[in-house]
Structure formats: structure tokens, C-alpha cells
């Protein structure tokens, strides 16, 4: 069974997958509780558009083009929703649909040779050394933010108005979460794809909330669920050749979500008795 680690591309996929799973879980709890979870879907579409444009322009490393574009999009989304000019869901829908259309249009230009399926659904082979470096740095930053500013993140997540009244610069923490989410999505979508990366942000948090009631237990449970699903998905994809890794990871997330939901119903029923 350990022969899976004899392949360098699988080792790369495991390292990046586990690190991205940790980041998605930690950031996802904040985004879901703030009812801003669909930002992952919007930013992944922006990433697809940026990667398509970079590929058409023959950039050797499209990742370095997509990163700043998605980070700017995350900041722009946050600012226009904070100002109240556009509702968050409307702003995300506007940007995501526009970016997706630009990406498809650019990729379909005659004379270009872009593997749309790799961008849309991800590929294990797309993960390289650059992704590992970015993933390690990203994970360190996310963990540092959580550990050093845990109480402030807790306050901003549950009651932003009260946090602002106590002197916390809520916009700073919102921007930090948005930018870190943007980087996580750009790196993660290379393995899971544009259409599926947002699931890794949403599912672990929602799954954990079925049974866990405290913020810290939700965070810990989300990380465990997220990492387990990524590892299980990679093993399944490796030993069953025709199974796409991104879809497999999401299906594992769905299965555990349904399991936790059933367990929560059982727990509520037993309490009533």
C-alpha cells in the first residue's frame, strides 16, 4: 500500500493536499460562520480566468499571475460588501460569472492549446515544487494568524459590530482572511479544480457544526475531517485509475457530512428520550 509514495508526483500531491486541507478547514470555519462561504466559489472562478489568460500569453508559471489577481479580487469583494454598495452574494456572483466567462472565452481562442479540463476539475500531475513551497508558507501564515490572534478572530467571526466597538480593527482581520483564502484557492484548485475547491472550504466546517457546538471544537474537527477526506481521496484516485481526485475528495466530504448529520439526529432523539 505504501508503494504510492514511490512516485514523486503523489508525494507532492499528498504534501500540498494535506496543507491545503488544513488551510481550507481553518479559513472555512470563519467564512461559513460569517455567511461568506461562497467567496471560495467566486475566487476559484477568478483564478480560472487568470490562469487561462496567463496560459494564452505563454507565461511559464501561470500560478504567479493568478495569485495577485485573485488576491486583488478578494480585497475588492470585501471592500464593496463592507461599504454596502452591493450585497455579498450579488458581488460574488457578478465577479465569478464574469471571470469564468473571460477564462472560457480566452481559452477558446483559435490557435491556443489549453487543457480546460485540468483547470476545471484539477489534476494530481499539476502539483509541483512551487505549489509545495507556497503551501508551506501559506499554512505557516494561517496557523500563525489563528494562534496569535485567536480571541480577536473569534470576536470578529461572531459579532463584528461588538468587536469593532471594543477597538478591534475588524477590516484588517477580514482582509487577512480574504487574502489567505485567495492564495489557498489558487494553489488548491490546481489539484481539485475550479468547480470543486470551494467544497473543501464549505464541507468540513458545515460537517463539524452538525455535532460540535464550541468554536474550538469545530475548528479541530474541521481540520481532521478535511485532512482525512484529502488523504482518502488521493489513495482512492491512485488505486482506481479512472477516478478523478477532486471529485473523490468532495464525495468523501459529502459522505462524512451525511454521517455527521445522521449522528446529530440520533443525539437529539436520544436527548428527548
N, C-alpha and C positions, 0 to 999 in steps of 0.2 A: 504493500500500500504506500510505502514511503518512496517508491520509485518516482512519484510525482515531483519530488524535489530534485531529481537529477536533471531536470530541464530548467535552464536559466530563465526562460520566459514565464514559467509557472512560479518560480521563486519571486521574480519581480511582481507578478500578479498578486501573490499572497501578501507580500510586504505592503504594496500600495493599497490593496483591498482592505486589509485589516486597519491600516492607518486611516484611510478614508472612512471606514465604518465607524471608527471611534469619533472622528470629527463630525460626521453626519449625525450621530446619535446625540452628542453634546449640544451641537447647534440646533438640532431638530427639536429638542425639548423646549428651548427658548422660543423658537419660531412658532411651534404649534400652540403653546400657551398664550402667545401674543396674537394668535389668529393671523399669522403672517406666513403660514406654511407653504402657500402656493408660490412664494418667491423662488423656491427651488425650481419649479417648473418654468417660470418665466426666465430665469437666468440661464437655465440649460438651453433654452431656445436662442438666447442671445449668444451663448457660447457656440452653438451650431452655426449661426450666421457668421460669427467672427472666424471660426475655423475654415468655413467654406471660402470666404474671401481671401484668407491667408494662403489657402491651398491654390486658389486660382492665380494669385500673384507669385506663386512658386517660392514662398518662404520656406526655408529649410526646417524651421521649427515653428509651426503654426501655434503651438501652445503659448509661446511668448507674446504672440499677437492677441490671442484670445483672452489671456489673463487680464491685461489692463482694460480691455473693452468691457468685459463682464464686471470688473470692479467698478468702473465708471457707471455702468448700468445699475448696479446695486445701490450706489450712492445716489444716483438720480431718482430711483424709485423711492428711496427713503425720504428724500427731501420733498418731493412733490406730494407724498402722502402726509408728511408731517405738517406741511403748510395747508393741508386741507383742500388743495386745488382739485384733486382727483381722488376718488376712493381707491383704496389699496388694490382691490380685486380688479377694478377697471384699468388702473395703471399697469398692473401685471399683464392683463390680457392684451392691452394695447401694444406694449413693448414686445411681449413674447410672440404674438402673431406677426408683427412687422419683421422681427428678426428672423423668424422661421421662413417667412416668405422671401426675404432677401437671400438667405442661405440656399434655399431651393432654386431660386432664380439664377443666382451666380453659378451654382453647381451644374445647372443645365445648359450653360452657355456652350455653344458648339466649339469643339476643339479642346475642352477641358476633360480631364480624366480623374474624377474624384469618386472615391468609394463612399457613396451616401449611406450605405447600409452600415459601414463601420462607425460613422458618426452618429447615426440614428439609434443603433442597437448595441454599440460598443464591441470591443474585441480584446481578448487577452493579449494577442500579439502586439497591440498598440501600446502596451505599457512598457516603458523603457527606463533607463537610468535617470533621465531628467525628472520623470514622474516620481521616482523614489526620493530624490533629493528634495523636491518641492513638498512631497507628502510628509517627510520627516520634519522639515521646518514648520510646515503648517500645523502638524499635530502638537509640536512643542509650543507653538503660539496659542493654540486653542486651550491646551491644558494649563498653560501659564495664566491665561485670562480667567479661566474658571477657578483656579486655586487662589490667585491673588485677589480677585475681585468677586468672590462667590456671593458675599452678602449684598453687594450692590447689584449684581446681575439678578439675584433673587428679587430684590425690591423693584427693579425696573421691569422685570418679567410680569409680576403680579399686580403692581399698582404704579404705573409710570407717573401719574399725577402726584401721588404722595411722595414718590422718590424725588421728583423734581422739586417739590416743596421743601424737602429736607436738605436741599443743596446738592444733590447728585446731578452731575451733568449727563442727563439721560441720552442726549443726542450722541455723545461720544461713544457710549456703550452700544447704542443702536447701530452706529456706523461701523464699529468694530465687528459686531456680529454679522452685519451685512457683507462686509468686505471678506471676512473669513469664510462665509458661506459661498461667496462668489468663487474664491480660489478652490474650495472643496469641490464645487460642482464642476469646474473646468477640468480638474485632474480626474475626478471620479467618472465623468461622462465618457472618457476615453475607454474605460472598461465596461461601464454599464450602458452607455449611450444616452443621447439626448432625451429619449422618451421615458427612460426608466430611472435616472439618477435621483429625481425628486422623491421617488418612492422610498429610497434609503434614508431620506430626511424625515419623512412623514410617518412611515410604518413603525419603526422602533419606539418612538415617543407615544404614539396612539396605543400601541400594544401594551406598553408598560403601564399606561394610565388605566387599563382595564382592571388591574389588580393593586397597583401601588398608589398610595394616597399622599405620601410626602414627597417633596421636591427632590431630595437627595436620593431616595429610593427609586424614583422614576428615572433619574439620570443614570444611576448604576445599572438598573435593569435594561435601560435602552442600549447602553454600551454592550452589555452581554448579548442581548438579542441581535443587535446589528452585526457584531463580530461573528457570532455563530452562523448567521444566515450567509454571510460572505464566504466563510470557510466551507460551509456545506455546499454552497453554490459552485465554488471553484472545484471541489472534489467531484461533484456530480457532472459538471461540464467536462472535466478531464477524462473521466472513465466512460462517459456516454458521448461519443464524438459529435453527434448531431444536435446536442442540447446547447443552446446559447447561454452564456454565463450570466448576462444581465437579467434575462427573463427568469432564469432558475433562482437567482438570488431574491428577486421580487416574489416569486411563488412561495419560497420558504418563509419570507416575511408575512405573506398573506396567511399561510397555514398556521404560523405561530400566533398571529393576531386572532384568528378564529378560535384557536385553542384557549388563549387567554380570555377571550370573550365568554366562551363556554364556562370556564372556571369561575369567572366573576359572577355569572348567573347562578352557578351552583353554590357559591359562597353566600350570595344574597338570600337564596332559597333556604339554606341551612340556618341562617340567622333568624329568619322569620319563624322557623320551627322552634 
